[in-house]
Each structure stands twice: as structure tokens, then as C-alpha cells.
């Protein structure tokens, strides 16, 4: 069995076991030695370090989850549980392994060898072993690796092993956490622990927002219909002609502001080529595969601490750099959203545009 399923290290689950429980003393694991002498470990961020940890991993979780069709809240909760709020030795520099993923046969990157404990079914107890774990350049690569496992499976033998965590196969994050229990982790309380971390820290604020609707949308260009709205998308073979109107019964607003419309039975069309309303233009107003929407909100720059992102004179491939840059973590008033070739852009007023993949938008 693949490394994630088999890991069962106390690196992660010994920490998780203390959520809402009693003190369990000193635990030796692959991550570190953790002293829980007189108090249980809370699932809610209570210290400055814990709050900063959530802020540090939020953008990584959103970017990776959006790419692979997962719930950012679930991945963040996993990272919190598995790494003890980012304080385990395995999760700290220079290892950056937030999820306790072992080396595995297909890993060609750096590794770190640590003492860990795994459940021995024959002995009926945890036994201490030495194991090789993956090392990453940063938290982003750790999130990406975990997202790939959840979307692509623990191996070619079963690529849909974690399909119950995919957004298109679930109604809520609780469905995803329930699917992880017994697959990602054998802890019989794993789902409830993840759920508690999510609710205690309002992690659903980072998730895509599904809404049941009853509206008409009109294509502004030839529109490909997909079987799912995110992750590795697969076209269902339909292409809707430009200027045609269709009824939508559900819409999903992604964390970057992109909207996907369900035209019935998981037939998804993107706001890149679809606008709300029954207008039926003979000449689509956006032949360049783009559209603009007037909005009012704030965009927070989520890039790399200490670095900045560029402001461009317009969205699209023929844009020009304005000479201005915005620092990570700063907030900016937003007036418009544009979608060009499937990519979201935000307007800060005048000819000043930011790429949506580098910001978190809040209305």
C-alpha cells in the first residue's frame, strides 16, 4: 500500500488524539517529542503562532485545492492536525513536510530519516521504527504533493482511491473528511477531529462557495462544457455556440473569483465565456474570450512573504507592466473583475490590474 495510507505515525495522530481529550504525557514521534503534561491540545487557534500558521498556509491550500478540485478547509485541517500547528520537527525547516508523507517508491526528491511509531496489528500495539520521509523546499510543495495524492490516488493501482474528497463528488467538506477516515488515516475519530478544527477556526471561509440558483446564462463565445468545475477538468464533448442562452441550477464561486455554472447533471461552463442574463448578442462583446464585471470588495495579496506582485495596464497576454508592485499581505480596493482565457483579473481603478491567482478576494 502507498505511503499515505500506511504511514499511521504518531507524528500526526498522537497530536490529533489529544483534541478535546485528556493529557497523555510525553509522545515520541517522527516529528518531535511533544510534552502534553497538564493540558490537552486545543483544536482552536489560541496563540499568535497558531493564528500566523493559519495565515501562512491559507494561500497554499487554496491554490493547490483549486488546481486539484479539493476543499482548502480540509487540507488546512489536515496540516494542523498532522503537524501540531506547524511545530513538529518534520514540518519545520528544512523539511517542510506537513502531512507526514513517507518517501515511497516513486519519490526522487530529498528525504529525512526519523524515528516514528506505527501500529503493529500482530502485536496489537504501536512499535518504534526508523522511516524515511519526504523533504520539500517549502510548504507549497508539501500541499501540492498531498493534493496530488488525494486527486490522483496513492498509486496507479487505484487512482480514484480518494475520490470521495473531490468537491464534485461531495455536498460539503464533511463528506470529504468522512471519506478520509479509514483510508488516509485509520483513526476512528479522524473525521470528527478534522471537522472540529475546521469549525473552531472558520476554515470554510477559504472554500469555494456553492449556491443553488435559478437563472439564465448566455455564452459570449463558443463554450466548452466540462464534467466538473475544477481539478483536472474533462470535457463532456459538448461545445455551446456563442450567443446562446441556457438555464443554470447551481453556481460555484471559486476562491479566485471565477464562477462556474451547472447547466444540469454536472455540465459545467465557466464565466470565462458565460455571462448572466438573457442577452443574445449577434456579435459577442468579448471576442477575445474575456468579460468584465463591476464588483466591490477587497483583494489581499497572497504571494511569498517579503516579495511582491506586479500591476499590469490591462488583463490578458498583451499586457504591459506599469512599474508598480504590491507586497504580500496587503489589501486593496477592487472595482472590476475580468476573465481572460479562463484566468481571473482584478481592477484597482484605472488601468491597474492584478492577476487573480495571487490574491484572495472578499466582497
C-alpha positions in Angstrom: 0.0 0.0 0.0 1.2 3.6 -0.7 2.9 5.7 1.8 0.0 7.9 2.9 -2.3 5.0 3.7 0.4 3.1 5.5 2.0 6.0 7.4 -0.1 5.9 10.7 2.6 7.8 12.5 2.2 9.3 15.9 3.8 12.3 14.2 0.3 13.2 13.4 -2.3 11.1 15.1 -0.9 11.3 18.6 -1.5 15.1 18.4 -4.9 14.6 16.9 -5.8 12.2 19.7 -5.5 14.9 22.3 -8.1 17.1 20.7 -10.8 17.5 23.3 -9.2 14.7 25.3 -7.1 14.4 28.4 -3.3 14.8 28.8 -1.4 11.9 27.5 2.1 12.6 28.7 5.2 12.6 26.5 4.9 11.3 23.0 7.9 10.4 20.9 7.2 10.5 17.2 8.8 11.1 13.8 8.1 14.8 14.2 9.3 15.7 17.6 8.9 14.9 21.3 5.8 16.6 22.5 5.1 17.3 26.1 1.4 17.4 27.0 1.8 17.1 30.7 -1.2 19.0 32.2 -3.3 20.3 29.3 -4.9 18.9 26.2 -4.0 20.4 22.8 -6.8 22.6 21.5 -8.2 22.4 18.0 -8.7 26.2 18.1 -6.0 28.7 17.3 -5.2 30.3 20.6 -1.7 31.6 20.3 -0.1 34.1 17.9 1.9 31.3 16.4 -1.2 29.3 15.7 -3.0 32.2 14.1 0.0 33.0 12.0 0.3 29.4 10.9 -3.3 29.5 9.5 -2.4 32.7 7.6 0.8 31.2 6.4 -0.8 28.1 4.9 -4.2 29.5 3.7 -3.0 30.7 0.2 -1.1 27.5 -0.4 -4.1 25.4 0.5 -6.4 27.5 -1.7 -4.1 27.4 -4.7 -3.5 23.6 -4.5 -7.1 22.8 -3.7 -8.4 24.9 -6.6 -6.0 23.2 -9.0 -6.9 19.7 -7.9 -10.6 20.1 -7.0 -10.4 19.7 -3.2 -11.5 21.6 -0.1 -8.9 24.1 1.2 -10.5 23.8 4.6 -9.9 20.0 4.7 -6.3 20.3 3.6 -5.6 23.0 6.2 -7.2 21.0 9.0 -5.1 18.0 8.0 -1.9 20.2 8.0 -2.9 21.5 11.5 -3.5 18.0 12.9 -0.7 16.2 11.2 2.0 18.8 12.1 0.8 20.0 15.5 0.1 23.6 14.3 3.4 23.5 12.2 5.6 22.8 15.2 6.6 19.2 14.5 10.2 18.7 13.6 9.1 17.1 10.3 7.1 20.2 9.4 9.8 22.8 10.3 12.6 23.9 8.0 14.4 22.4 6.3 11.9 19.5 6.0 8.5 21.3 5.4 6.6 18.0 5.5 3.2 19.0 6.9 1.4 15.7 6.2 3.9 13.1 7.3 4.2 11.6 3.8 6.8 8.9 3.7 9.4 8.5 0.9 7.6 5.8 -1.1 9.0 4.0 -4.2 8.2 6.8 -6.6 9.9 9.6 -4.7 13.1 11.0 -6.2 13.5 14.1 -4.1 15.3 14.7 -0.8 14.4 12.7 2.3 14.9 12.8 6.1 15.1 9.8 8.3 13.3 9.9 11.6 12.1 7.7 14.4 8.4 7.1 14.3 5.7 4.8 15.7 3.4 2.6 13.6 0.6 0.3 14.6 1.6 -3.4 14.6 -1.6 -5.3 14.0 0.1 -8.6 15.0 1.5 -7.2 18.2 -1.6 -5.1 18.9 0.4 -2.1 19.8 2.5 0.8 18.4 6.1 -0.1 17.7 9.0 2.3 17.1 10.8 2.2 13.7 13.1 4.4 11.6 11.5 5.7 8.4 12.4 7.9 5.5 10.1 10.9 5.0 9.9 13.3 2.1 11.5 16.8 2.3 10.2 19.8 0.4 11.6 23.2 -0.5 8.6 24.9 1.2 5.0 24.4 2.5 3.7 24.9 -1.0 5.3 21.8 -2.4 4.1 19.9 0.7 0.5 21.0 0.0 0.9 20.2 -3.7 2.2 16.7 -3.0 -0.7 15.9 -0.7 -3.2 17.4 -3.2 -1.8 15.2 -5.9 -2.3 12.1 -3.8 -5.9 13.0 -3.0 -6.8 13.7 -6.6 -4.7 11.1 -8.4 -4.7 8.4 -5.8 -2.0 6.7 -3.8 -0.8 4.9 -6.9 -1.7 3.7 -10.4 -3.4 0.7 -8.8 -6.3 2.9 -7.7 -6.4 6.5 -9.0 -9.9 7.1 -7.5 -9.0 5.9 -4.0 -9.7 9.3 -2.5 -12.4 10.3 -5.0 -14.8 10.9 -2.0 -12.7 14.0 -1.1 -13.2 15.7 -4.5 -15.6 18.6 -4.5 -17.6 17.4 -7.4 -18.4 14.2 -5.6 -19.4 15.8 -2.3 -22.1 18.1 -0.9 -19.9 19.5 1.9 -16.5 19.3 3.5 -17.9 16.8 6.0 -18.3 14.3 3.2 -14.6 14.7 2.4 -13.5 14.2 6.0 -15.7 11.2 6.3 -14.1 9.6 3.2 -10.6 10.2 4.6 -11.3 8.3 7.8 -10.3 4.6 7.2 -8.4 5.5 4.0 -6.0 8.3 4.7 -6.0 7.5 8.4 -7.2 4.5 10.4 -8.0 6.7 13.5 -11.7 6.1 14.1 -12.1 9.7 15.2 -10.1 11.3 12.3 -13.2 12.8 10.6 -14.6 14.4 13.8 -11.2 15.8 14.6 -10.8 17.4 11.2 -14.4 18.7 11.4 -13.7 20.3 14.8 -10.5 22.0 13.6 -12.5 23.4 10.6 -15.4 24.7 12.6 -13.3 26.0 15.5 -11.2 28.1 13.1 -13.8 29.0 10.5 -11.7 27.4 7.8 -14.7 27.1 5.4 -14.1 30.8 4.6 -11.3 29.6 2.3 -13.6 27.1 0.5 -15.4 27.6 -2.9 -19.0 28.8 -2.3 -21.7 26.6 -3.9 -25.1 28.2 -4.5 -28.4 26.8 -5.8 -29.7 29.2 -8.4 -32.5 29.5 -11.0 -31.1 31.8 -13.6 -30.3 32.1 -17.3 -26.8 32.5 -18.6 -25.7 33.4 -22.1 -22.5 32.4 -23.9 -20.2 35.2 -25.1 -18.1 32.8 -27.2 -18.0 29.1 -28.1 -18.2 27.4 -24.7 -16.8 24.0 -23.8 -18.8 22.1 -21.3 -17.0 20.1 -18.6 -17.9 17.2 -16.4 -16.5 19.0 -13.3 -15.8 22.6 -12.5 -12.3 22.3 -11.1 -9.4 20.0 -10.7 -8.2 18.2 -13.9 -11.2 19.1 -16.0 -12.6 16.7 -18.6 -14.8 18.0 -21.5 -18.0 16.1 -22.0 -17.9 16.6 -25.8 -20.3 19.5 -26.0 -19.5 23.0 -27.3 -22.2 25.6 -26.9 -22.5 28.2 -29.7 -21.8 31.8 -28.9 -24.8 33.9 -28.1 -27.0 31.0 -26.9 -28.8 31.1 -23.6 -29.0 28.2 -21.0 -30.6 27.6 -17.7 -28.3 27.2 -14.7 -29.3 25.5 -11.5 -26.1 25.8 -9.5 -23.1 28.0 -9.4 -19.7 27.7 -7.7 -17.7 30.8 -6.9 -14.0 29.8 -6.6 -11.5 31.5 -4.3 -10.0 33.5 -7.2 -13.4 34.9 -8.1 -14.1 32.6 -11.1 -17.7 31.4 -11.3 -18.8 28.1 -12.7 -22.4 27.3 -13.8 -24.0 23.9 -13.7 -26.3 23.6 -16.7 -27.8 20.4 -15.4 -26.4 17.0 -14.3 -22.9 18.2 -13.7 -22.5 20.0 -17.0 -20.3 22.9 -16.1 -19.5 26.2 -18.0 -17.0 28.8 -17.0 -17.6 32.6 -16.5 -14.7 33.0 -18.9 -17.2 32.6 -21.7 -20.6 32.8 -20.0 -22.5 35.9 -18.7 -25.6 36.0 -16.6 -28.7 37.3 -18.3 -30.7 36.6 -21.4 -28.9 38.9 -23.7 -28.3 37.3 -27.1 -25.8 39.4 -28.9 -25.2 38.7 -32.6 -21.6 39.9 -32.0 -20.4 38.8 -28.6 -19.0 41.8 -26.8 -15.8 39.9 -25.8 -14.4 38.0 -28.8 -11.1 37.8 -27.0 -12.6 35.2 -24.7 -12.9 37.7 -21.8 -15.6 39.5 -19.8 -15.7 42.2 -17.1 -18.0 42.5 -14.1 -18.3 45.5 -11.8 -17.7 44.4 -8.2 -17.0 46.0 -4.9 -14.6 44.3 -2.5 -11.1 43.9 -1.2 -8.2 41.8 -2.7 -5.5 40.6 -0.3 -2.2 39.8 -2.0 -1.1 36.2 -1.2 2.3 35.5 -2.7 5.5 34.9 -0.9 6.3 36.9 2.3 8.9 39.6 1.5 8.0 39.6 -2.2 5.5 41.4 -4.3 3.4 41.0 -7.4 3.1 43.2 -10.5 0.4 45.6 -11.6 -0.4 45.5 -15.3 -2.1 48.0 -17.6 -4.8 45.5 -18.6 -5.6 41.9 -18.3 -4.5 39.4 -21.0 -1.4 38.2 -22.8 -0.6 41.6 -24.4 -0.5 43.4 -21.1 2.4 45.8 -20.1 4.0 46.2 -16.7 3.1 49.5 -15.1 6.2 49.6 -12.9 4.2 49.2 -9.7 4.2 46.2 -7.4 2.2 45.2 -4.3 3.6 43.5 -1.3 2.4 40.1 0.1 -0.3 40.5 2.8 -1.5 44.0 1.7 -5.2 44.8 1.0 -6.5 46.8 -2.0 -9.9 48.1 -3.1 -11.3 46.2 -6.1 -13.7 47.7 -8.7 -13.9 45.2 -11.5 -13.2 41.5 -12.2 -12.3 40.3 -15.7 -11.8 36.8 -17.0 -9.4 36.4 -19.9 -8.7 33.0 -21.4 -10.0 31.4 -18.2 -7.8 33.5 -15.9 -9.3 35.9 -13.4 -8.0 39.5 -13.1 -8.9 42.3 -10.6 -9.0 46.0 -11.3 -7.8 48.5 -8.7 -9.0 51.5 -10.6 -8.0 53.0 -14.0 -5.6 50.8 -15.9 -4.3 48.8 -12.9 -4.9 45.1 -13.0 -3.8 42.2 -10.7 -3.7 38.5 -11.5 -6.4 36.7 -9.5 -4.2 33.7 -8.7 -2.1 35.9 -6.5 -4.9 37.4 -4.4 -7.8 36.4 -2.2 -10.9 38.4 -2.9 -13.6 39.2 -0.3 -16.8 41.1 -1.1 
